[in-house]
């Protein structure tokens, strides 16, 4: 579970303007943070299949947000990928 302080840190890092909480960049950042924490949880609890399903849903959700952002604005997509150190899809 992502804490409120971690979430606000991610939002401040990726926000487009001062009151931004719902832009694709912020959404991708929050999802990435949740994915990282859930992946860490699954390394210790290998048989937690419910969390594994949740992880797969989060990854699919992040992928759809990234696809949307790449279609709308490739430059913003590239900056998000660079900031979050994600692999770029060709």
N, C-alpha and C positions, 0 to 999 in steps of 0.2 A: 504494500500500500504506500502510495506516495504521500509524504507529509505536506502540510500547507506551506511551510517555508521552502521546501524544495520546489514546489509548484510555482510559487511566486518568483523564485530565482529564475526558473526556466522561462516564465512569462516575461520578466524584465529583460532577459537576454535576447529574446526573439521577437518582441512586440514591434509592430510597425509604427504605432503612435502611442501616446501616453495612456489612453484608456482601452487599449487593445487587449482582448482576452479570447477572441474567437477567430482570428485570422488563421489561414491554413498553416502558416509558419508556427504559430503558438500551438495549434492542435497537434502538429507533427512532433513538436518538442515534448509536449506532455506525454503523448503516446510513447515516444522513444524512452523517456524516463521510466514509465510504467513497465515497458517491455524489459528494460535492463534489470529492474528490481525483481520482476517475476522470473526472469531467466536465472538470476542468482538464487532465488528460492528453489527453483526446480533442480539446481545442481545438488542441493543437499537433500531434497525430498523427491527422489526419482520416481516414485510410484504415485505421485499426486496428479492423477489424470484430469481432475476437474480444473486445476490450475493450468494444466497443459492446454486444455481446450480454450480457456480464457486467453492464454498467451497467443494461440493461433488466431483468435478473433481480433486481438489487438494488432497483431502484425498485418492482418488483412485490412483492417480499418486504416492503419497508417499508410499502407500501400495505396489505398484508394485516395486518401488525402494528397499523397505525393503525386499520384497520376493527375489529379485535378490541377494541382499547382503547376506541374510541368506543362500541361496543356494551356493554362491561362497565362503564365509568365515564366519563361525558362530561366531568366536571370535571377528571380527570387528563388526559384527551385534550386539553382546552383549554389546560392548563398546559404540556404538551409542545409543542404547536403554537406557543404564545407564546414559550417559551424557545428553540426552534430556529428561530423565524421562518419557519415553513412556512405555506403557504396552507391555510386551513381549508376543508374540503369542506362544503357546505351540506347 
